Amino acid sequence: MMDNTDFLRLLQGRAADALAHWGLEGTETRLIKYRENAVFRVRLADGASAALRLHRPGYHTRDTILSELRLVAHLVGEGTRAPAPLPTRSGALLAECGSQRAPEYASLVGWMDGVPLGESGRLLDHAPAQAEALFYHLGESLARLHDSADRFVADTNFTRPSWDRDGLLGEAPLWGRFWDCHCVSDEIRPALNRLRETLLSRLANARTDGLDYGLIHADGVRENVMVDGDRIGLIDFDDCGYGYRLFDLATVLLRNRIEPNYAALEAALIAGYRSCRHLPGEAETLLPLFIVLRSLTYIGWAAARPEMAHKAQKYAEDALELAGRLGELP
């Protein structure tokens, strides 16, 4: 059985092999995150930093990763604060490592200055007025990202997941069948099944066909929102794809419901968004529904990861409690 030291040595060896595609042999690296991808901070020749991502094998295909990088390059080109993809020596945005039988992929992106907005499960460190200002700026940033995404021209090879009705509640959701996953107790599955049926009906009756739909970030959790003074940046576009724009707002808000001034933060986020992009009142009334939908995704997400599976039951209990508070339980 491989211990942590051996595993880290293996990852560092893979990182060194990948960096050769950028002519960065012997470059200093430091592992900073290991979840969906292994992410290393890399020192470039000019002293600047970059982030090397060793993409989790089997999580995304070559085309879906390339599509993400092309979208982010477009967004950055139009002014979005996000990590710009850095091409390899051959001009490619993605390095192909491993073997033909077991391909592995790596990408290198610019470093995002700033600190995360916060950490899930802990109260924000910012004073209430400062937090409200940051959420206003975050709303602006998401609105401008959506504007820019609408101008992106996807070619026939562009492939990203869809966080739509099927992707959230269909027979094979993007992050798994939350209502019958093995990590959820037999006692709680019937309630999740009933909730799924209720939400399917709610979506069908909510005229979602008329909602704003397009490319979204899809993972604007606190750790992926970088704060640099009063500037907001977004990192980790690993789950970006097509979806309702409300899903982006709901993702931001879900983990902030623990805040004493949550109502003010929600109002600031929406006000910032509306300062740059239209959000009709009838769409805003559906925000609680999308917050519940977002909470359910974490059940299957956790169940599919051995190191996180123990959290699936708690995520399920939290989602049902939230649905009850927001009036979405059958």
Secondary structure, DSSP 8 states (H G I E B T S, - for coil): ---HHHHHHHHHHHHHHHHGGGT-TT--EEEEEESSEEEEEEE-TTS-EEEEEEE-TTTS-HHHHHHHHHHHHHHHHTT--S--B---TTS-SSEEEE-SSSEEEEEEEE---SEES--TTS--SS-HHHHHHHHHHHHHHHHHHHHHHHT----TT----EESHHHHHSSS-TT--GGG-TTS-TTTHHHHHHHHHHHHHHHHHTTGGGS-EEEE-----GGGEEEETTEEEE---TT-EEEEHHHHHHHHHHTTTTSTTHHHHHHHHHHHHHTTS---HHHHTTHHHHHHHHHHHHHHHHHTSTTTGGGHHHHHHHHHHHHHHTT---
